[in-house]
C-alpha cells in the first residue's frame, strides 16, 4: 500500500501540538483527527488509517488535506457543519421569555411553547434553555 502524502510538521511547535492533541482524550474529535495526522507521519496508508479509525478513506484524505493547507486549526470542526436549526432566533427569544415567566416542569413548558405556535419536543426545548442559561424549574 502506498503511504499518504501529508506535509511534515511546520516546526517543533506544530509537532508538539499534534502529539499533545493525539495523546488527549480519545473520544475528542480534535484528538482523533490529530491521530490521523500522526499515523500519516508514521507512513501509514490512507486505507490503513481509515480502517483503524473507523472512517472512510475519503474522510481521512479530507482531514489530511485540511491539515496540509491550514495546519492544526484545519483539524477543528468547520463552520457551518451539521444540520441547521429549525428554530429561528425569534422563536428562541419567545421560548426564553415564556420560560422566564414562572416555574415549569419540562413537559408543561413544552406544552406552553407549543401553544405559542412553536412545534418542538422536550429534548430540543431543554437544549435551547440550557444554551440560553435559563433555569425553567
The first five atom37 places (N, CA, C, CB, O) and aatype in JSON, in Angstrom:
{
  "aatype": [20, 20, 20, 20, 20, 20, 20, 20, 20, 20, 20, 20, 20, 20, 20, 20, 20, 20, 20, 20, 20, 20, 20, 20, 20, 20, 20, 20, 20, 20, 20, 20, 20, 20, 20, 20, 20, 20, 20, 20, 20, 20, 20, 20, 20, 20, 20, 20, 20, 20, 20, 20, 20, 20, 20, 20, 20, 20, 20, 20, 20, 20, 20, 20, 20, 20, 20, 20, 20, 20, 20, 20, 20, 20, 20, 20, 20, 20, 20, 20, 20, 20, 20, 20, 20, 20, 20, 20, 20, 20, 20, 20, 20, 20, 20, 20, 20, 20, 20, 20, 20, 20, 20, 20, 20, 20, 20, 20, 20, 20, 20, 20, 20, 20, 20, 20, 20, 20, 20, 20, 20, 20, 20, 20, 20, 20, 20, 20, 20, 20, 20, 20, 20, 20, 20, 20, 20],
  "atom_mask": [
    [1, 1, 1, 1, 1],
    [1, 1, 1, 1, 1],
    [1, 1, 1, 1, 1],
    [1, 1, 1, 1, 1],
    [1, 1, 1, 1, 1],
    [1, 1, 1, 1, 1],
    [1, 1, 1, 1, 1],
    [1, 1, 1, 1, 1],
    [1, 1, 1, 1, 1],
    [1, 1, 1, 1, 1],
    [1, 1, 1, 1, 1],
    [1, 1, 1, 1, 1],
    [1, 1, 1, 1, 1],
    [1, 1, 1, 1, 1],
    [1, 1, 1, 1, 1],
    [1, 1, 1, 1, 1],
    [1, 1, 1, 1, 1],
    [1, 1, 1, 1, 1],
    [1, 1, 1, 1, 1],
    [1, 1, 1, 1, 1],
    [1, 1, 1, 1, 1],
    [1, 1, 1, 1, 1],
    [1, 1, 1, 1, 1],
    [1, 1, 1, 1, 1],
    [1, 1, 1, 1, 1],
    [1, 1, 1, 1, 1],
    [1, 1, 1, 1, 1],
    [1, 1, 1, 1, 1],
    [1, 1, 1, 1, 1],
    [1, 1, 1, 1, 1],
    [1, 1, 1, 1, 1],
    [1, 1, 1, 1, 1],
    [1, 1, 1, 1, 1],
    [1, 1, 1, 1, 1],
    [1, 1, 1, 1, 1],
    [1, 1, 1, 1, 1],
    [1, 1, 1, 1, 1],
    [1, 1, 1, 1, 1],
    [1, 1, 1, 1, 1],
    [1, 1, 1, 1, 1],
    [1, 1, 1, 1, 1],
    [1, 1, 1, 1, 1],
    [1, 1, 1, 1, 1],
    [1, 1, 1, 1, 1],
    [1, 1, 1, 1, 1],
    [1, 1, 1, 1, 1],
    [1, 1, 1, 1, 1],
    [1, 1, 1, 1, 1],
    [1, 1, 1, 1, 1],
    [1, 1, 1, 1, 1],
    [1, 1, 1, 1, 1],
    [1, 1, 1, 1, 1],
    [1, 1, 1, 1, 1],
    [1, 1, 1, 1, 1],
    [1, 1, 1, 1, 1],
    [1, 1, 1, 1, 1],
    [1, 1, 1, 1, 1],
    [1, 1, 1, 1, 1],
    [1, 1, 1, 1, 1],
    [1, 1, 1, 1, 1],
    [1, 1, 1, 1, 1],
    [1, 1, 1, 1, 1],
    [1, 1, 1, 1, 1],
    [1, 1, 1, 1, 1],
    [1, 1, 1, 1, 1],
    [1, 1, 1, 1, 1],
    [1, 1, 1, 1, 1],
    [1, 1, 1, 1, 1],
    [1, 1, 1, 1, 1],
    [1, 1, 1, 1, 1],
    [1, 1, 1, 1, 1],
    [1, 1, 1, 1, 1],
    [1, 1, 1, 1, 1],
    [1, 1, 1, 1, 1],
    [1, 1, 1, 1, 1],
    [1, 1, 1, 1, 1],
    [1, 1, 1, 1, 1],
    [1, 1, 1, 1, 1],
    [1, 1, 1, 1, 1],
    [1, 1, 1, 1, 1],
    [1, 1, 1, 1, 1],
    [1, 1, 1, 1, 1],
    [1, 1, 1, 1, 1],
    [1, 1, 1, 1, 1],
    [1, 1, 1, 1, 1],
    [1, 1, 1, 1, 1],
    [1, 1, 1, 1, 1],
    [1, 1, 1, 1, 1],
    [1, 1, 1, 1, 1],
    [1, 1, 1, 1, 1],
    [1, 1, 1, 1, 1],
    [1, 1, 1, 1, 1],
    [1, 1, 1, 1, 1],
    [1, 1, 1, 1, 1],
    [1, 1, 1, 1, 1],
    [1, 1, 1, 1, 1],
    [1, 1, 1, 1, 1],
    [1, 1, 1, 1, 1],
    [1, 1, 1, 1, 1],
    [1, 1, 1, 1, 1],
    [1, 1, 1, 1, 1],
    [1, 1, 1, 1, 1],
    [1, 1, 1, 1, 1],
    [1, 1, 1, 1, 1],
    [1, 1, 1, 1, 1],
    [1, 1, 1, 1, 1],
    [1, 1, 1, 1, 1],
    [1, 1, 1, 1, 1],
    [1, 1, 1, 1, 1],
    [1, 1, 1, 1, 1],
    [1, 1, 1, 1, 1],
    [1, 1, 1, 1, 1],
    [1, 1, 1, 1, 1],
    [1, 1, 1, 1, 1],
    [1, 1, 1, 1, 1],
    [1, 1, 1, 1, 1],
    [1, 1, 1, 1, 1],
    [1, 1, 1, 1, 1],
    [1, 1, 1, 1, 1],
    [1, 1, 1, 1, 1],
    [1, 1, 1, 1, 1],
    [1, 1, 1, 1, 1],
    [1, 1, 1, 1, 1],
    [1, 1, 1, 1, 1],
    [1, 1, 1, 1, 1],
    [1, 1, 1, 1, 1],
    [1, 1, 1, 1, 1],
    [1, 1, 1, 1, 1],
    [1, 1, 1, 1, 1],
    [1, 1, 1, 1, 1],
    [1, 1, 1, 1, 1],
    [1, 1, 1, 1, 1],
    [1, 1, 1, 1, 1],
    [1, 1, 1, 1, 1],
    [1, 1, 1, 1, 1],
    [1, 1, 1, 1, 1],
    [1, 1, 1, 1, 1]
  ],
  "atom_positions": [
    [[0.84, -1.19, 0.0], [0.0, 0.0, 0.0], [0.87, 1.24, 0.0], [-0.95, 0.0, 1.21], [1.89, 1.3, 0.69]],
    [[0.48, 2.22, -0.76], [1.23, 3.47, -0.81], [0.94, 4.29, 0.45], [0.89, 4.27, -2.08], [-0.18, 4.3, 0.94]],
    [[1.96, 4.97, 0.95], [1.75, 5.79, 2.13], [1.1, 7.11, 1.72], [3.08, 6.05, 2.87], [1.08, 7.47, 0.54]],
    [[0.57, 7.8, 2.7], [-0.1, 9.06, 2.42], [0.93, 10.14, 2.2], [-1.05, 9.44, 3.57], [2.07, 10.04, 2.67]],
    [[0.54, 11.16, 1.52], [1.41, 12.31, 1.32], [0.85, 13.44, 2.18], [1.51, 12.73, -0.19], [-0.03, 14.18, 1.75]],
    [[1.37, 13.57, 3.38], [0.97, 14.67, 4.25], [2.25, 15.42, 4.59], [0.22, 14.15, 5.55], [3.3, 14.82, 4.8]],
    [[2.15, 16.71, 4.65], [3.35, 17.51, 4.87], [3.93, 17.24, 6.26], [3.04, 19.01, 4.71], [3.19, 16.89, 7.18]],
    [[5.22, 17.4, 6.41], [5.82, 17.24, 7.73], [5.43, 18.43, 8.62], [7.37, 17.11, 7.62], [4.91, 19.43, 8.12]],
    [[5.68, 18.34, 9.9], [5.35, 19.47, 10.79], [6.06, 20.74, 10.35], [5.72, 19.13, 12.25], [7.2, 20.71, 9.89]],
    [[5.37, 21.87, 10.5], [5.95, 23.16, 10.13], [7.06, 23.58, 11.09], [4.87, 24.23, 10.07], [7.84, 24.48, 10.79]],
    [[7.11, 22.95, 12.21], [8.14, 23.25, 13.21], [7.92, 22.37, 14.42], [8.12, 24.75, 13.61], [6.96, 21.6, 14.48]],
    [[8.82, 22.5, 15.38], [8.71, 21.69, 16.6], [7.41, 22.0, 17.34], [9.92, 21.94, 17.52], [6.82, 21.1, 17.95]],
    [[6.97, 23.24, 17.3], [5.74, 23.62, 17.99], [4.53, 22.89, 17.41], [5.53, 25.15, 17.91], [3.64, 22.47, 18.15]],
    [[4.49, 22.75, 16.06], [3.35, 22.08, 15.44], [3.38, 20.58, 15.74], [3.35, 22.32, 13.93], [2.34, 19.98, 16.0]],
    [[4.54, 20.0, 15.7], [4.65, 18.58, 16.03], [4.22, 18.34, 17.48], [6.1, 18.07, 15.81], [3.51, 17.38, 17.77]],
    [[4.66, 19.23, 18.38], [4.27, 19.11, 19.78], [2.75, 19.27, 19.93], [5.0, 20.18, 20.65], [2.12, 18.52, 20.68]],
    [[2.16, 20.22, 19.21], [0.71, 20.43, 19.29], [-0.05, 19.21, 18.82], [0.31, 21.65, 18.46], [-1.02, 18.79, 19.46]],
    [[0.38, 18.62, 17.71], [-0.31, 17.43, 17.18], [-0.14, 16.26, 18.14], [0.24, 17.06, 15.78], [-1.1, 15.54, 18.42]],
    [[1.08, 16.07, 18.65], [1.31, 14.96, 19.6], [0.48, 15.14, 20.86], [2.8, 14.86, 19.96], [-0.09, 14.18, 21.38]],
    [[0.4, 16.37, 21.36], [-0.38, 16.65, 22.57], [-1.86, 16.39, 22.34], [-0.17, 18.11, 23.03], [-2.54, 15.8, 23.18]],
    [[-2.35, 16.83, 21.19], [-3.76, 16.59, 20.87], [-4.03, 15.1, 20.71], [-4.15, 17.34, 19.59], [-5.02, 14.59, 21.21]],
    [[-3.14, 14.41, 20.0], [-3.34, 12.99, 19.74], [-3.3, 12.16, 21.02], [-2.28, 12.48, 18.76], [-3.94, 11.12, 21.11]],
    [[-2.55, 12.62, 22.02], [-2.46, 11.92, 23.3], [-3.62, 12.27, 24.22], [-1.15, 12.24, 23.99], [-3.75, 11.7, 25.3]],
    [[-4.47, 13.2, 23.79], [-5.59, 13.65, 24.61], [-6.7, 12.62, 24.69], [-6.15, 14.94, 24.06], [-6.5, 11.45, 24.36]],
    [[-7.84, 13.06, 25.13], [-8.99, 12.2, 25.3], [-9.37, 11.57, 23.97], [-10.18, 12.98, 25.88], [-9.57, 12.28, 22.99]],
    [[-9.46, 10.24, 23.93], [-9.72, 9.53, 22.68], [-11.07, 9.82, 22.05], [-9.61, 8.08, 22.92], [-11.22, 9.67, 20.84]],
    [[-12.06, 10.23, 22.85], [-13.39, 10.49, 22.31], [-13.49, 11.89, 21.71], [-14.43, 10.31, 23.39], [-14.48, 12.21, 21.04]],
    [[-12.48, 12.73, 21.93], [-12.47, 14.09, 21.44], [-12.2, 14.07, 19.93], [-11.42, 14.93, 22.19], [-11.23, 13.47, 19.49]],
    [[-13.05, 14.73, 19.15], [-12.9, 14.72, 17.7], [-11.57, 15.33, 17.27], [-14.05, 15.48, 17.05], [-10.95, 14.86, 16.32]],
    [[-11.13, 16.37, 17.95], [-9.87, 17.02, 17.61], [-8.71, 16.04, 17.85], [-9.68, 18.31, 18.45], [-7.78, 15.99, 17.05]],
    [[-8.78, 15.28, 18.94], [-7.74, 14.28, 19.24], [-7.72, 13.2, 18.17], [-7.99, 13.64, 20.64], [-6.65, 12.78, 17.73]],
    [[-8.9, 12.74, 17.75], [-8.95, 11.7, 16.72], [-8.36, 12.19, 15.4], [-10.4, 11.23, 16.5], [-7.68, 11.44, 14.7]],
    [[-8.61, 13.44, 15.07], [-8.06, 13.98, 13.82], [-6.54, 14.14, 13.92], [-8.71, 15.34, 13.49], [-5.83, 13.91, 12.94]],
    [[-6.06, 14.53, 15.08], [-4.61, 14.62, 15.29], [-3.98, 13.23, 15.17], [-4.28, 15.24, 16.68], [-2.86, 13.09, 14.67]],
    [[-4.69, 12.2, 15.62], [-4.2, 10.83, 15.49], [-4.09, 10.42, 14.02], [-5.12, 9.86, 16.24], [-3.22, 9.63, 13.66]],
    [[-4.97, 10.94, 13.17], [-4.88, 10.68, 11.73], [-3.57, 11.24, 11.18], [-6.09, 11.3, 10.98], [-2.88, 10.59, 10.4]],
    [[-3.25, 12.47, 11.59], [-2.02, 13.1, 11.13], [-0.8, 12.32, 11.62], [-1.95, 14.57, 11.6], [0.14, 12.09, 10.87]],
    [[-0.83, 11.91, 12.89], [0.29, 11.14, 13.45], [0.5, 9.85, 12.65], [0.04, 10.81, 14.94], [1.63, 9.48, 12.35]],
    [[-0.59, 9.17, 12.32], [-0.49, 7.92, 11.55], [0.09, 8.2, 10.17], [-1.88, 7.25, 11.43], [0.89, 7.41, 9.66]],
    [[-0.31, 9.31, 9.56], [0.23, 9.66, 8.24], [1.72, 9.98, 8.35], [-0.53, 10.86, 7.64], [2.49, 9.62, 7.47]],
    [[2.13, 10.66, 9.42], [3.55, 10.95, 9.63], [4.35, 9.66, 9.8], [3.73, 11.86, 10.85], [5.51, 9.59, 9.4]],
    [[3.72, 8.64, 10.39], [4.41, 7.34, 10.54], [4.53, 6.61, 9.2], [3.67, 6.46, 11.55], [5.27, 5.64, 9.09]],
    [[3.79, 7.08, 8.2], [3.85, 6.45, 6.88], [2.72, 5.47, 6.61], [5.14, 5.76, 6.72], [2.76, 4.76, 5.61]],
    [[1.72, 5.42, 7.49], [0.58, 4.53, 7.26], [-0.19, 4.98, 6.02], [-0.35, 4.5, 8.49], [-0.24, 6.17, 5.72]],
    [[-0.79, 4.05, 5.32], [-1.58, 4.38, 4.14], [-2.94, 4.93, 4.56], [-1.76, 3.12, 3.24], [-3.41, 4.72, 5.68]],
    [[-3.56, 5.65, 3.64], [-4.9, 6.19, 3.9], [-5.87, 5.06, 4.24], [-5.41, 7.0, 2.69], [-6.67, 5.18, 5.16]],
    [[-5.79, 3.98, 3.5], [-6.68, 2.84, 3.75], [-6.47, 2.27, 5.14], [-6.46, 1.74, 2.69], [-7.43, 1.97, 5.85]],
    [[-5.22, 2.12, 5.53], [-4.89, 1.59, 6.85], [-5.38, 2.54, 7.95], [-3.39, 1.38, 6.97], [-5.97, 2.09, 8.94]],
    [[-5.15, 3.83, 7.77], [-5.59, 4.82, 8.75], [-7.11, 4.79, 8.87], [-5.11, 6.24, 8.36], [-7.65, 4.79, 9.97]],
    [[-7.78, 4.75, 7.73], [-9.25, 4.76, 7.72], [-9.8, 3.52, 8.43], [-9.79, 4.82, 6.29], [-10.75, 3.62, 9.2]],
    [[-9.22, 2.37, 8.16], [-9.69, 1.13, 8.78], [-9.52, 1.19, 10.29], [-8.92, -0.07, 8.21], [-10.44, 0.86, 11.04]],
    [[-8.34, 1.61, 10.75], [-8.08, 1.69, 12.19], [-8.96, 2.71, 12.89], [-6.63, 2.02, 12.44], [-9.35, 2.52, 14.04]],
    [[-9.27, 3.81, 12.19], [-10.07, 4.89, 12.79], [-11.57, 4.68, 12.62], [-9.67, 6.22, 12.18], [-12.36, 5.4, 13.23]],
    [[-11.96, 3.71, 11.8], [-13.38, 3.5, 11.55], [-13.99, 4.57, 10.67], [-14.12, 3.44, 12.85], [-15.17, 4.91, 10.8]],
    [[-13.18, 5.12, 9.76], [-13.62, 6.17, 8.86], [-13.48, 5.69, 7.42], [-12.8, 7.47, 9.08], [-12.9, 4.63, 7.16]],
    [[-14.01, 6.46, 6.49], [-13.81, 6.15, 5.08], [-12.48, 6.77, 4.64], [-14.99, 6.68, 4.22], [-12.03, 7.76, 5.22]],
    [[-11.85, 6.19, 3.62], [-10.63, 6.8, 3.1], [-10.85, 8.25, 2.65], [-10.09, 5.98, 1.93], [-9.97, 9.09, 2.81]],
    [[-12.02, 8.53, 2.11], [-12.33, 9.9, 1.67], [-12.26, 10.87, 2.86], [-13.73, 9.95, 1.01], [-11.71, 11.97, 2.74]],
    [[-12.82, 10.47, 4.0], [-12.81, 11.34, 5.18], [-11.39, 11.57, 5.67], [-13.67, 10.73, 6.3], [-11.02, 12.69, 6.02]],
    [[-10.59, 10.52, 5.69], [-9.19, 10.65, 6.11], [-8.46, 11.61, 5.17], [-8.49, 9.27, 6.13], [-7.73, 12.49, 5.64]],
    [[-8.64, 11.46, 3.87], [-7.98, 12.34, 2.9], [-8.41, 13.79, 3.11], [-8.31, 11.9, 1.46], [-7.6, 14.71, 3.02]],
    [[-9.71, 13.98, 3.39], [-10.22, 15.35, 3.59], [-9.55, 16.02, 4.79], [-11.75, 15.33, 3.78], [-9.12, 17.17, 4.7]],
    [[-9.45, 15.29, 5.92], [-8.83, 15.88, 7.12], [-7.34, 16.11, 6.91], [-9.06, 14.97, 8.33], [-6.8, 17.12, 7.36]],
    [[-6.67, 15.19, 6.24], [-5.25, 15.37, 5.99], [-5.0, 16.55, 5.05], [-4.64, 14.09, 5.39], [-4.04, 17.3, 5.22]],
    [[-5.87, 16.73, 4.07], [-5.75, 17.86, 3.15], [-5.96, 19.18, 3.9], [-6.76, 17.74, 2.0], [-5.27, 20.16, 3.64]],
    [[-6.93, 19.2, 4.82], [-7.15, 20.41, 5.62], [-5.94, 20.71, 6.49], [-8.41, 20.26, 6.49], [-5.56, 21.87, 6.66]],
    [[-5.34, 19.66, 7.05], [-4.12, 19.87, 7.84], [-3.01, 20.41, 6.95], [-3.68, 18.56, 8.52], [-2.28, 21.33, 7.35]],
    [[-2.86, 19.86, 5.76], [-1.81, 20.32, 4.84], [-1.93, 21.82, 4.55], [-1.87, 19.53, 3.54], [-0.92, 22.52, 4.5]],
    [[-3.14, 22.29, 4.36], [-3.32, 23.69, 3.97], [-3.46, 24.65, 5.15], [-4.54, 23.81, 3.1], [-3.06, 25.81, 5.05]],
    [[-4.04, 24.17, 6.28], [-4.34, 25.08, 7.39], [-3.58, 24.77, 8.67], [-5.8, 25.03, 7.67], [-3.63, 25.55, 9.62]],
    [[-2.88, 23.65, 8.71], [-2.17, 23.28, 9.93], [-3.13, 22.78, 11.0], [-1.38, 24.47, 10.46], [-4.2, 22.25, 10.69]],
    [[-2.75, 22.96, 12.25], [-3.55, 22.46, 13.38], [-4.98, 23.02, 13.37], [-2.87, 22.82, 14.7], [-5.91, 22.26, 13.62]],
    [[-5.19, 24.32, 13.08], [-6.57, 24.81, 13.06], [-7.46, 24.1, 12.04], [-6.58, 26.29, 12.78], [-8.68, 24.07, 12.19]],
    [[-6.86, 23.53, 11.0], [-7.63, 22.81, 9.99], [-8.28, 21.55, 10.54], [-6.76, 22.45, 8.84], [-9.2, 21.01, 9.92]],
    [[-7.81, 21.07, 11.69], [-8.38, 19.87, 12.29], [-9.61, 20.16, 13.14], [-7.34, 19.17, 13.15], [-10.29, 19.23, 13.59]],
    [[-9.91, 21.43, 13.35], [-11.11, 21.8, 14.11], [-12.34, 21.6, 13.24], [-11.02, 23.27, 14.62], [-12.24, 21.55, 12.02]],
    [[-13.5, 21.49, 13.88], [-14.76, 21.39, 13.14], [-14.92, 22.62, 12.26], [-15.98, 21.22, 14.1], [-14.6, 23.74, 12.68]],
    [[-15.4, 22.42, 11.07], [-15.56, 23.51, 10.13], [-16.85, 24.27, 10.39], [-15.53, 22.99, 8.68], [-17.86, 23.65, 10.72]],
    [[-16.83, 25.6, 10.25], [-18.05, 26.37, 10.46], [-19.16, 25.92, 9.52], [-17.77, 27.87, 10.28], [-18.91, 25.61, 8.35]],
    [[-20.34, 25.89, 10.03], [-21.49, 25.51, 9.22], [-21.68, 24.02, 9.08], [-21.36, 26.11, 7.87], [-22.58, 23.57, 8.38]],
    [[-20.82, 23.25, 9.76], [-21.01, 21.8, 9.67], [-22.16, 21.42, 10.57], [-19.71, 21.04, 10.07], [-22.39, 22.05, 11.6]],
    [[-22.86, 20.41, 10.2], [-24.02, 19.98, 10.97], [-25.31, 20.54, 10.42], [-23.86, 20.39, 12.42], [-25.31, 21.4, 9.54]],
    [[-26.38, 20.03, 10.93], [-27.7, 20.43, 10.47], [-28.06, 21.81, 10.97], [-28.74, 19.43, 10.93], [-27.75, 22.17, 12.11]],
    [[-28.7, 22.58, 10.14], [-29.17, 23.91, 10.51], [-30.36, 23.77, 11.47], [-29.56, 24.73, 9.25], [-31.17, 22.85, 11.35]],
    [[-30.45, 24.7, 12.39], [-31.54, 24.68, 13.36], [-32.86, 24.98, 12.66], [-31.28, 25.69, 14.49], [-32.94, 25.83, 11.77]],
    [[-33.89, 24.27, 13.08], [-35.23, 24.55, 12.56], [-35.91, 25.64, 13.36], [-36.09, 23.29, 12.57], [-36.96, 26.15, 12.96]],
    [[-35.32, 26.02, 14.5], [-35.9, 27.04, 15.38], [-35.21, 28.37, 15.1], [-35.76, 26.63, 16.89], [-33.99, 28.48, 15.21]],
    [[-36.01, 29.38, 14.74], [-35.44, 30.69, 14.42], [-35.0, 31.41, 15.7], [-36.48, 31.55, 13.65], [-35.38, 31.03, 16.81]],
    [[-34.19, 32.45, 15.51], [-33.76, 33.25, 16.66], [-34.96, 33.9, 17.35], [-32.76, 34.33, 16.21], [-34.99, 34.02, 18.58]],
    [[-35.92, 34.32, 16.57], [-37.13, 34.92, 17.15], [-37.9, 33.92, 18.01], [-38.04, 35.46, 16.05], [-38.39, 34.26, 19.08]],
    [[-37.99, 32.69, 17.51], [-38.66, 31.64, 18.29], [-37.89, 31.34, 19.57], [-38.81, 30.36, 17.46], [-38.48, 31.11, 20.62]],
    [[-36.56, 31.35, 19.48], [-35.74, 31.13, 20.68], [-36.01, 32.21, 21.72], [-34.24, 31.1, 20.32], [-36.14, 31.92, 22.91]],
    [[-36.1, 33.45, 21.25], [-36.39, 34.55, 22.17], [-37.75, 34.37, 22.84], [-36.34, 35.9, 21.43], [-37.9, 34.62, 24.03]],
    [[-38.73, 33.94, 22.06], [-40.07, 33.71, 22.62], [-40.05, 32.57, 23.63], [-41.08, 33.4, 21.49], [-40.71, 32.64, 24.67]],
    [[-39.29, 31.5, 23.31], [-39.18, 30.36, 24.22], [-38.58, 30.8, 25.55], [-38.32, 29.24, 23.59], [-39.08, 30.45, 26.62]],
    [[-37.51, 31.58, 25.49], [-36.84, 32.05, 26.7], [-37.79, 32.94, 27.51], [-35.54, 32.82, 26.36], [-37.83, 32.85, 28.73]],
    [[-38.54, 33.8, 26.82], [-39.47, 34.68, 27.51], [-40.55, 33.87, 28.25], [-40.12, 35.64, 26.52], [-40.88, 34.18, 29.39]],
    [[-41.08, 32.85, 27.61], [-42.09, 32.0, 28.24], [-41.48, 31.29, 29.45], [-42.66, 30.97, 27.24], [-42.09, 31.23, 30.51]],
    [[-40.27, 30.76, 29.29], [-39.63, 30.0, 30.37], [-39.34, 30.88, 31.58], [-38.33, 29.37, 29.86], [-39.41, 30.41, 32.71]],
    [[-39.01, 32.13, 31.36], [-38.68, 33.03, 32.47], [-39.93, 33.54, 33.19], [-37.88, 34.21, 31.96], [-39.83, 34.18, 34.24]],
    [[-41.08, 33.25, 32.63], [-42.34, 33.72, 33.22], [-42.97, 32.61, 34.07], [-43.33, 34.18, 32.1], [-44.04, 32.1, 33.74]],
    [[-42.29, 32.24, 35.14], [-42.86, 31.23, 36.04], [-41.97, 30.03, 36.21], [-44.19, 30.79, 35.54], [-40.88, 29.94, 35.65]],
    [[-42.47, 29.09, 37.02], [-41.76, 27.84, 37.25], [-42.49, 26.74, 36.5], [-41.67, 27.51, 38.79], [-43.72, 26.7, 36.49]],
    [[-41.75, 25.86, 35.87], [-42.32, 24.89, 34.97], [-41.7, 23.51, 35.18], [-42.14, 25.34, 33.54], [-40.58, 23.37, 35.67]],
    [[-42.46, 22.5, 34.79], [-41.83, 21.22, 34.5], [-41.48, 21.29, 33.02], [-42.78, 19.97, 34.86], [-42.03, 22.11, 32.29]],
    [[-40.59, 20.46, 32.59], [-40.22, 20.48, 31.18], [-41.42, 20.15, 30.3], [-39.08, 19.5, 30.91], [-41.59, 20.73, 29.22]],
    [[-42.25, 19.22, 30.76], [-43.44, 18.84, 29.99], [-44.44, 20.0, 29.89], [-44.11, 17.63, 30.64], [-44.96, 20.27, 28.81]],
    [[-44.7, 20.69, 31.02], [-45.66, 21.79, 30.96], [-45.12, 22.95, 30.14], [-46.01, 22.26, 32.38], [-45.89, 23.64, 29.46]],
    [[-43.81, 23.19, 30.21], [-43.21, 24.25, 29.41], [-43.27, 23.9, 27.92], [-41.75, 24.5, 29.84], [-43.5, 24.77, 27.09]],
    [[-43.06, 22.64, 27.6], [-43.17, 22.19, 26.21], [-44.57, 22.47, 25.69], [-42.84, 20.69, 26.07], [-44.74, 22.95, 24.57]],
    [[-45.59, 22.16, 26.49], [-46.97, 22.43, 26.08], [-47.22, 23.92, 25.91], [-47.96, 21.85, 27.1], [-47.9, 24.33, 24.97]],
    [[-46.68, 24.75, 26.81], [-46.88, 26.2, 26.72], [-46.21, 26.76, 25.47], [-46.32, 26.9, 27.98], [-46.76, 27.64, 24.81]],
    [[-45.04, 26.26, 25.14], [-44.33, 26.73, 23.94], [-45.09, 26.3, 22.69], [-42.88, 26.17, 23.91], [-45.2, 27.06, 21.73]],
    [[-45.61, 25.09, 22.71], [-46.42, 24.64, 21.57], [-47.67, 25.48, 21.42], [-46.8, 23.16, 21.73], [-48.11, 25.74, 20.3]],
    [[-48.25, 25.91, 22.54], [-49.44, 26.78, 22.49], [-49.09, 28.13, 21.85], [-50.01, 27.0, 23.91], [-49.96, 28.8, 21.31]],
    [[-47.81, 28.51, 21.92], [-47.34, 29.74, 21.28], [-47.1, 29.54, 19.78], [-46.06, 30.22, 21.96], [-46.74, 30.48, 19.08]],
    [[-47.31, 28.31, 19.31], [-47.15, 28.02, 17.88], [-45.75, 27.56, 17.49], [-47.49, 29.22, 17.1], [-45.42, 27.54, 16.31]],
    [[-44.94, 27.18, 18.47], [-43.59, 26.71, 18.19], [-43.58, 25.2, 18.41], [-42.52, 27.43, 19.09], [-43.72, 24.73, 19.55]],
    [[-43.42, 24.44, 17.34], [-43.5, 22.99, 17.42], [-42.11, 22.39, 17.63], [-44.15, 22.41, 16.14], [-41.3, 22.34, 16.71]],
    [[-41.86, 21.92, 18.85], [-40.62, 21.22, 19.13], [-40.82, 20.31, 20.32], [-39.47, 22.21, 19.38], [-41.75, 20.48, 21.1]],
    [[-39.93, 19.34, 20.46], [-40.01, 18.38, 21.53], [-39.33, 18.86, 22.8], [-39.42, 17.08, 21.1], [-38.64, 19.88, 22.8]],
    [[-39.54, 18.12, 23.86], [-38.98, 18.49, 25.16], [-37.45, 18.47, 25.13], [-39.5, 17.54, 26.24], [-36.81, 19.33, 25.75]],
    [[-36.87, 17.52, 24.43], [-35.41, 17.44, 24.37], [-34.8, 18.66, 23.72], [-34.99, 16.21, 23.61], [-33.81, 19.2, 24.22]],
    [[-35.37, 19.11, 22.61], [-34.87, 20.29, 21.93], [-35.1, 21.54, 22.78], [-35.54, 20.45, 20.56], [-34.25, 22.42, 22.83]],
    [[-36.24, 21.6, 23.43], [-36.54, 22.73, 24.32], [-35.5, 22.81, 25.43], [-37.97, 22.6, 24.92], [-35.0, 23.89, 25.74]],
    [[-35.18, 21.68, 26.02], [-34.19, 21.62, 27.1], [-32.84, 22.14, 26.61], [-34.05, 20.17, 27.64], [-32.19, 22.91, 27.3]],
    [[-32.42, 21.73, 25.42], [-31.14, 22.17, 24.87], [-31.13, 23.69, 24.67], [-30.85, 21.46, 23.54], [-30.13, 24.35, 24.97]],
    [[-32.22, 24.23, 24.16], [-32.32, 25.67, 23.94], [-32.21, 26.43, 25.26], [-33.65, 26.02, 23.23], [-31.5, 27.43, 25.34]],
    [[-32.91, 25.95, 26.28], [-32.9, 26.64, 27.56], [-31.53, 26.56, 28.24], [-33.96, 26.06, 28.48], [-31.07, 27.54, 28.83]],
    [[-30.88, 25.42, 28.15], [-29.54, 25.3, 28.74], [-28.57, 26.22, 28.02], [-29.04, 23.84, 28.67], [-27.76, 26.88, 28.67]],
    [[-28.63, 26.26, 26.7], [-27.74, 27.13, 25.92], [-27.96, 28.59, 26.25], [-27.96, 26.9, 24.43], [-27.02, 29.39, 26.22]],
    [[-29.22, 28.96, 26.58], [-29.55, 30.33, 26.93], [-29.29, 30.63, 28.41], [-31.0, 30.62, 26.59], [-29.42, 31.78, 28.84]],
    [[-28.93, 29.62, 29.18], [-28.67, 29.81, 30.6], [-29.93, 30.04, 31.42], [-27.74, 30.96, 30.79], [-29.89, 30.72, 32.45]],
    [[-31.03, 29.48, 30.95], [-32.32, 29.69, 31.64], [-32.65, 28.48, 32.51], [-33.45, 29.93, 30.62], [-32.61, 27.34, 32.05]],
    [[-32.96, 28.74, 33.77], [-33.43, 27.69, 34.67], [-34.95, 27.75, 34.66], [-32.84, 27.87, 36.13], [-35.53, 28.7, 35.18]],
    [[-35.6, 26.78, 34.08], [-37.05, 26.79, 33.93], [-37.77, 26.21, 35.14], [-37.44, 26.04, 32.69], [-38.99, 26.32, 35.25]],
    [[-37.02, 25.58, 36.04], [-37.64, 24.89, 37.19], [-37.97, 25.82, 38.31], [-36.74, 23.81, 37.7], [-38.5, 25.39, 39.34]]
  ]
}
